[in-house]
Amino acid sequence: MSLVTLTPAARAALRDEEVIFFDWHVTGLCCADAGEFSMRPLRRSRLPRRTRRLGTEPVYAHPVAWVHLVELPVTIDFRPVWRWRRFTTDLPPDAGLRCCLGRPVYD
């Protein structure tokens, strides 16, 4: 079960038919699992086919990212930056690499 939650500000900032999508980016050539997460709002109709839902919130993830995020407590917040919408998480900036190396994401 996923522990991903949206703050009220993040939920209000999502537009109609939008969800939060965690993508996975490979960062290592020697190991296919080494990578990092990125997060962005995306229209539900634009989600890649293989995405998996994280819990009951409108949050989806790439299959490799899902494996790492499914049991982590993650809070998604929203902070407007001038005219741009900026969604943030409480994950450390190197969370993907920590997961791949078997290191704890939260100390």
Order of alpha helices (4+ residues) and beta strands (2+ residues): beta-alpha-beta-beta-beta-beta-alpha-beta-beta-alpha
